[in-house]
Amino acid sequence: MSRRDFPAFRYLFPSLLFVCLFSLYPISESFRLSFYRLILMLPWLGQRFVGWENYHDLLTDSVALRSLVTTLTFVAVTAPVEVILGLCMALVLNVSFRGRGWLRAIVLIPWAIPTVVSSQMWRFIFNDRYGLVNFFLFGDRTDLYIAPLADPSLAPVTIMIADIWKTSSFAALIILAGLQTIPADLYEAASVDGAGSWQRFRHITLPLIKPALLLALLFRTIDALRVFDLVFVMTQGGPADVTNVLQFYGYKKSFGEGMIGYGSAIAVMVFGISLLLSLLYIRLMGTRILEKADQG
């Protein structure tokens, strides 16, 4: 490093230190602990190196495999739905009308609410005794009331609804930023050529916001993979483990049963899946950007 570059590095050093302490170190420590047998309730046993044994146990653990399927199902449903709803909201918010600023602020309220608070709210809504769902569906007919949070077929749907309600506005914010980069001249030229609203959306809007759509899908996929607080507050992984996602299962193994090594292996597995999907999305985004540059 030359003396001329040293002032720039000095300004960047606090940020680099922060990333190393709060990001790189926990990741590396979790990866290291995943190769050890460490049980909190038996501290006198110490840390025993077991190599890939935790990962072998993880791949043969039926509960972990069901949790993986539950997690991937949650991601496959919520992430695309949130991006589609976010696209619809962004298209509305991109139109000029009176009170648009207020509507943009209102749309972001669900995302601004802490997840624990929104989870508790949806837990009350789906309550089988006094929840709003039963009240609006059946009114005073309490004999017809259902218990969505206790029904194995409905509990995963309640978690998905709560997540979609909270985070669709975040996807809308990203997509709205992409919409505002599209020059108005393109729409004017298309209108002159006789293109209708659907043709303008299909041939101008959709191709030009594909990077924003992929970015929103990337963020929502990573966030959905590490879902924890929704499950923790609403269902505790039940009933019958149908909402037991990987992050919550890792929490139970680490802090409920004290199996730190096994819980770290689960965390590394979630990190690996997130990394692979991130690289895939980034590759797709890079390809779209290069195509757009070539067309330009």
N, C-alpha and C positions, 0 to 999 in steps of 0.2 A: 504494500500500500504506500503510495507516494504521499509526501507531505501535503500536497494540494488536496488530496482526497480525505485527509484526516478530519477536517472540520465537518464534512458531511457525515462521516461515520460517527463522529461524536454526537451529532443530533439524532442519528438513528439508533444509537446504542441503547437508550432506555426502552425503546419499543422492542428491540431484539431481545433484551434481557427479560422483558415482560412476557414475550412469546415463549422463550425458553423455560421460564419458571412455571408458567401456568398452562402451557400447551405441550411442548416437547417433552418436558420432564415427566408429567403424569402419563403420557402415552408410553414412553420408554419404560417407566416403572411398572405399568400395567402389563406390558409385554414381558418384562422380566419375571414378575410374580406369577404369570401364567405357567411358568415352568417349575413352580415349587408347590409343595404340599404344605399349606399354611392354614391352621385352624385357630381362630381367635379364642375359642373356649378351651383349647389345650395349648397354652403358650409355652409350656415346658418342652414340648416336642420340637420347637424351633421351626426353621425353614428347611425342609428336606427337598433336595433337587430330584424331580421325577421326570424331567424331560418332556416328551410329548404326551404323557399319560393323561393330563387334564383334557387335552384336545381329543384324545381317543375316547375318553369317557363322555365328552360332550357329543361326539358324533354317534355314540351308542345310547345316549340318554333319550328315551322316548318322550319325556316331558319337554326337553330342550328342542327336540325336532318338531314337536307340535307347536311350541312357542315360536319357532322359526317360521313355520307355515302361517301361524296367526299374524306374525309381524309382516311377512311379505304380502299376505292378503290385505292387511290394513293399508299398507303402502300402495298396493295396486289399485285399491278402490279410492282412497282419499286423495292422493296426489293428482290423478287426472281430473277428478271431479272438482277439486279446488282450483285447478288451472282453468278449466272450462267456465266455472262460475266467475272466477277472477277476470277472464276475458270479457264476459258479458257485462260485468260491472264497469270494467275499464272503458268499454265502448260507450256506455251511457255517460260516464264521467268525462269522456273526451269531447262531448258535445257542449257547445256554448249555450247556456241558458241561465236565467236568473236564479241565484242561490246555489250555483254549482260548487262554490267554495265550502258552503255549509254542508252540502251533501257529501263532499269528499271527506270532511272531518267526521261526519256521522258514520260513514262506511268503515272508517278505521277504528271505531270504538271497540268492536269485538276483539280485534288483534291487540289493542292496547290494554285490555283487561288481563290481569295476571291469570295464568292457566289454572292455578289452584282455585281462584274465585269462580271462573267460568265452569270448571268441573263441578264444584259444589252446586252451582246454579242448575246445571243440567241434571245433577243427581236428584235435586228436589223436583225438577220438572218430570222426571221419569219415575218418581216415587209411586209405589203401588197403592198407597192410602190417600195421599193428598196431592199427588202430582197433577200438573195441568193437562198432561196427555190423557189420563183417564177422565178428567173432568170434561174436556172438550169432546171426547169420543162418546162417553156413556152418560154424562150428567149425573143424575141421582141414582142410576142403576149400579149400585156398588157391587152387586152380585156378578156383574160382567167385567169388573175391573181386572186389568192384567198387570203383571209385574215384570216390566221389560228388563230391569237390572238383575232379576233372578231367573230369567228364562234363557237357557243356553242358545236358543236360536235368535233371540232379540238382543241380548247383551252386547255382542260385537257391533250390531247396528247402532246402538246408542252411543258407543265410543266413537264410531265413525261420524255420526251426526254432530256430536260435540266438537270434534276436531275440524270438520268442514265449516261449521258455523264460525269458528274462531279465526281460522287462518286463510279463508278465501280472500279476505280483504287484503292480506299481505301479497298474495299473488296478483290481485288487481293493481296494487301500487306499482309492482315491477312492470306489468304489462302496460299500464298507463304511461310510464316513462318511455317505453318503446314506441307507443302510439304517437307521442308528442314529437318524436324525431322524424316522422314522415313529412316531407314537404307538401304543403297544400297545393303546389303547382301540379303534382301528379294527379290529384283528384280532379282539378279543373280541366286538365288535358283529357282525362278519361271521360268526363262529362261532355266535353265538346265532341268527342268521338262517338257519343251515344251510349256509353256504358251505364248500366243501371247500378243500383245500390249493391246488389249481390255480386255483380261482376267486379265492382270496385273493391269490395271486401275480399273477394276470392283472389283477384289477380294483383292487387296492390297492398292492401292492409296485411293479409295473412302472410304472404312471403316476406314482407319487410319486418314483421314482428316475430319471426320464428326464433331469432336469438333470444329475445325477451321471454318468449314462451318456454324455451329450453332452460333458461336461467331460473325462471319461476318453478319449473318442474324439478330442477336440480335442488333448489333450496327446500322445496316441500318434501321431496323424497328423503333427503338427509334428515330433515326434522321429523318426518314420520317414522323413520327407522329407529330413532332414539326416543320414541314416545314413552313416557313414564308417568308423569303427574296425572294425566287423565285416568289411567288405569288405577293408579294408587288411590285416588280420591273416590272414583265412581264405583269400582268393582273389586278392587284388591285381587285382580286376576281371575275372579270367579265369574259365573258359577261353573264348577267342574273344569276350571282352568281354560275356559274357552276364550277369555280375554287376557291370558297370561302371555304377554309379549316378551321378547328376549331381554329387554332392558329391565323389566320388572322381575323376571326370573333370575337375572344376574344379581339384582338387589336382594332378593330373598336368599340366594345362596351365599352372598357375601356377608350381609348383616343379620339375616334371620338365622342362618345356620352356621355362620362364621367361617365358611370355606372361601377364604380370600383368593387362593390360587385358582380354584374352579370358577369363581365369579370373575376374576381377571381374564380367564380364557374366554368367557362369554362376552366380556367387553371388547376383547381383541377381535372376536368374530364379528361383532356389530361394526367395529371400526373397519375391518377388512371389506365387508359388504358395502359400506358407505363409500370407501375409497374406490372400489371397482366401479360402482355406479357413477361416482363423480368423474372418474376418468372417461367413462363412456359418454357422459353428457358433454364434458369439455371437448372431447374429440368431435362430437356432432356439432357443437357450437362453432368450433374452429372451422369445420368444413363449410357450414352455412356462411360464415363471415368471408371465407375465401371465395365462395361462389358469388356472394354479393359484390366483392371487390372486382372479380373478373367481369361481372355483368356491367359494373360501373365503368 
